[in-house]
């Protein structure tokens, strides 16, 4: 990965759990190892990059954008 001509260390990890396309990702400023994803499968999932599966799954009545 490169940014402004500087090589950055990068590690790509794939996280699988949603059953439909992901609409949005959001990282945590307070906990850099945590992020959230929302999907057309009507779920919000909280992830810890150190774990394979989501740490929390919240189901919604409607699709989240």
C-alpha positions in Angstrom: 0.0 0.0 0.0 1.3 3.4 -0.9 0.3 6.9 0.2 2.0 10.1 -1.0 5.0 8.1 -2.2 5.5 6.5 1.2 5.2 2.8 1.7 2.9 1.8 4.5 2.7 -1.5 6.2 -0.5 -3.2 5.4 -2.2 -6.4 6.4 -5.4 -7.4 4.6 -7.9 -9.7 6.5 -11.2 -10.8 5.2 -14.1 -10.9 7.6 -17.1 -13.0 6.6 -20.4 -13.2 8.3 -23.0 -11.0 6.5 -25.4 -12.8 4.1 -25.9 -9.8 1.8 -23.8 -6.9 0.6 -22.2 -4.6 3.2 -23.5 -1.0 3.0 -21.1 0.7 5.4 -18.1 0.2 7.7 -17.0 2.4 10.6 -13.9 2.2 12.7 -13.6 3.0 16.4 -11.4 6.0 17.4 -11.4 4.7 21.0 -10.6 1.1 20.2 -8.5 0.8 17.1 -9.0 -3.0 16.9 -12.8 -2.6 16.7 -15.0 -1.8 13.7 -18.7 -2.0 12.8 -20.4 -3.1 9.6 -24.0 -2.8 8.5 -25.5 -4.8 5.7 -28.5 -5.4 3.4 -29.1 -8.5 5.6 -30.6 -6.2 8.2 -27.8 -6.6 10.7 -25.2 -4.5 12.5 -22.1 -6.4 13.4 -19.3 -5.4 15.8 -15.9 -6.9 15.0 -12.6 -7.2 16.8 -9.8 -7.7 14.3 -8.2 -10.2 16.6 -11.2 -12.6 16.3 -12.6 -14.4 13.3 -16.3 -13.9 14.0 -18.2 -10.8 15.1 -18.3 -10.1 18.8 -21.9 -8.8 18.6 -24.8 -9.0 16.1 -27.8 -6.7 16.2 -30.8 -7.5 14.0 -32.9 -4.7 12.7 -36.4 -4.5 11.2 -35.2 -2.5 8.2 -32.1 -2.4 6.1 -29.5 0.0 7.5 -27.8 2.5 5.1 
